[in-house]
């Protein structure tokens, strides 16, 4: 059954969605900035302990926080945008049109 919303209810729902999206983008920006800063500190610390720049830069231990915090970011993105963000009907239709227009499918 389809619900009928008043203009005020639509506005409130839209406002909440915009706030969630705004919070996600702020969290994502903080994620990038803080992780770059922490990775730089870890790399410099490793270099002070005697590692070369390449050894310190490519040491995966310096990037673990990216992975674990990134999992949280991914769940927040799914909560904010939903699964349809990745596999929406629009995406399916665009891909169908793209593949139909490819030369290898034409006779």
C-alpha positions as CSV (number, residue, x, y, z in Angstrom):
1,X,0.0,0.0,0.0
2,X,1.4,3.4,-1.0
3,X,1.5,6.1,1.6
4,X,0.5,9.7,0.9
5,X,2.7,12.3,2.5
6,X,2.0,15.9,3.0
7,X,4.5,18.5,1.7
8,X,5.7,19.1,5.2
9,X,6.3,15.4,5.8
10,X,8.2,15.1,2.5
11,X,10.3,18.1,3.6
12,X,11.1,16.6,6.9
13,X,12.1,13.2,5.4
14,X,14.2,15.0,2.7
15,X,15.9,17.1,5.4
16,X,16.8,14.0,7.4
17,X,18.2,12.3,4.4
18,X,20.3,15.4,3.5
19,X,21.6,15.5,7.1
20,X,22.6,11.8,6.9
21,X,24.4,12.4,3.6
22,X,26.1,15.5,5.0
23,X,27.3,13.6,8.1
24,X,28.6,10.8,5.9
25,X,30.7,13.1,3.8
26,X,32.1,14.9,6.9
27,X,33.0,11.5,8.5
28,X,34.6,10.4,5.2
29,X,36.7,13.6,5.0
30,X,37.8,13.1,8.6
31,X,38.7,9.5,7.8
32,X,40.9,10.6,5.0
33,X,42.6,13.5,6.8
34,X,43.2,11.6,10.1
35,X,44.5,8.4,8.4
36,X,46.9,10.4,6.2
37,X,48.2,12.1,9.3
38,X,48.5,8.8,11.3
39,X,50.2,7.0,8.4
40,X,52.7,9.8,8.1
41,X,53.5,9.6,11.8
42,X,53.9,5.8,11.6
43,X,56.1,6.1,8.6
44,X,58.3,8.7,10.2
45,X,58.4,6.6,13.4
46,X,59.6,3.5,11.4
47,X,62.2,5.6,9.7
48,X,63.5,6.8,13.1
49,X,63.7,3.2,14.1
50,X,66.1,2.5,11.2
51,X,63.8,1.5,8.3
52,X,64.3,3.0,4.9
53,X,61.5,5.1,3.5
54,X,60.4,2.3,1.1
55,X,60.4,-0.2,4.0
56,X,58.4,2.1,6.2
57,X,56.0,3.2,3.4
58,X,55.2,-0.3,2.2
59,X,54.8,-1.8,5.7
60,X,51.2,-2.9,5.9
61,X,51.0,-2.3,9.7
62,X,51.0,1.4,9.0
63,X,47.7,1.1,7.1
64,X,45.7,-1.3,9.3
65,X,43.7,1.6,10.7
66,X,42.6,2.4,7.1
67,X,41.1,-1.1,6.8
68,X,39.3,-1.3,10.1
69,X,37.9,2.3,10.0
70,X,37.1,1.8,6.3
71,X,34.9,-1.1,7.2
72,X,32.9,1.2,9.5
73,X,32.8,3.8,6.7
74,X,31.5,1.2,4.3
75,X,28.7,0.3,6.7
76,X,27.8,3.9,7.1
77,X,27.7,4.4,3.4
78,X,25.3,1.4,3.0
79,X,23.2,2.8,5.8
80,X,23.2,6.3,4.2
81,X,22.8,5.5,0.6
82,X,21.4,1.9,0.8
83,X,22.3,-1.0,-1.4
84,X,20.5,0.6,-4.3
85,X,23.4,3.1,-4.5
86,X,25.6,0.3,-5.9
87,X,23.2,-1.8,-7.8
88,X,20.2,0.4,-8.6
89,X,17.8,0.0,-11.5
90,X,19.3,3.0,-13.1
91,X,22.7,1.4,-13.1
92,X,21.3,-1.8,-14.6
93,X,19.6,0.2,-17.4
94,X,22.7,2.2,-18.1
95,X,24.8,-0.9,-18.4
96,X,22.2,-2.6,-20.7
97,X,22.3,0.4,-23.0
98,X,26.1,0.5,-22.8
99,X,26.5,-3.1,-23.8
100,X,23.8,-2.9,-26.5
101,X,25.7,0.0,-28.1
102,X,29.0,-1.9,-28.1
103,X,30.2,-3.0,-31.6
104,X,30.7,-6.7,-30.6
105,X,27.0,-7.1,-30.1
106,X,26.0,-5.5,-33.4
107,X,25.5,-7.7,-36.4
